[in-house]
Amino acid sequence: MENNFETSLKELEDIVSKLESSDISLDEAILLFEKGVNLSDRCRKILENAERKIKTLTECEAENG
């Protein structure tokens, strides 16, 4: 599985759709919820890393500009 933001977000959206349906068992819902939490954490980390990179780049540009 790819580890990029878009793939993780799409998978998270799919999980939310499944959880919103009433056609899943409690056990399946718990497993999906756990996977969703992990995907959410992965997306958050990717975004935080991107934010750090942008901040570093803009700080370097300000210092050199």
C-alpha positions as CSV (number, residue, x, y, z in Angstrom):
1,M,0.0,0.0,0.0
2,E,1.2,3.5,-0.8
3,N,2.0,5.7,2.1
4,N,1.0,9.0,0.6
5,F,-1.6,11.5,1.9
6,E,-4.1,11.1,-0.9
7,T,-4.2,7.3,-0.7
8,S,-4.5,7.4,3.1
9,L,-7.3,10.0,3.0
10,K,-9.2,8.1,0.3
11,E,-9.0,4.9,2.5
12,L,-10.2,6.9,5.5
13,E,-13.1,8.3,3.5
14,D,-14.1,4.7,2.5
15,I,-13.9,3.6,6.1
16,V,-16.2,6.5,7.2
17,S,-18.7,5.5,4.5
18,K,-18.7,1.9,5.7
19,L,-19.1,3.0,9.4
20,E,-22.1,5.2,8.4
21,S,-23.9,2.3,6.8
22,S,-26.0,0.1,9.1
23,D,-24.9,-3.1,7.3
24,I,-21.8,-3.9,9.4
25,S,-21.4,-5.9,12.6
26,L,-20.1,-4.3,15.8
27,D,-16.9,-6.3,15.5
28,E,-16.3,-5.0,11.9
29,A,-17.2,-1.5,13.0
30,I,-14.6,-1.7,15.8
31,L,-11.9,-2.9,13.4
32,L,-12.7,-0.2,10.9
33,F,-12.7,2.4,13.6
34,E,-9.3,1.3,14.8
35,K,-8.0,1.4,11.2
36,G,-9.5,4.8,10.7
37,V,-7.8,6.2,13.8
38,N,-4.4,4.9,12.5
39,L,-5.1,6.4,9.0
40,S,-6.1,9.7,10.6
41,D,-2.8,9.7,12.6
42,R,-0.8,8.9,9.4
43,C,-2.5,11.8,7.6
44,R,-1.9,14.2,10.5
45,K,1.8,13.2,10.6
46,I,2.2,13.7,6.8
47,L,0.6,17.2,7.1
48,E,2.8,18.1,10.0
49,N,5.9,17.1,8.1
50,A,4.7,19.2,5.1
51,E,4.1,22.1,7.3
52,R,7.6,21.9,8.9
53,K,9.1,21.8,5.4
54,I,7.2,24.8,4.2
55,K,8.1,26.7,7.4
56,T,11.8,25.9,6.9
57,L,11.7,26.9,3.3
58,T,9.9,30.2,4.0
59,E,12.3,31.0,6.8
60,C,15.3,30.3,4.6
61,E,13.8,32.5,1.8
62,A,13.2,35.3,4.3
63,E,16.8,35.1,5.6
64,N,18.2,35.1,2.0
65,G,15.7,37.4,0.4
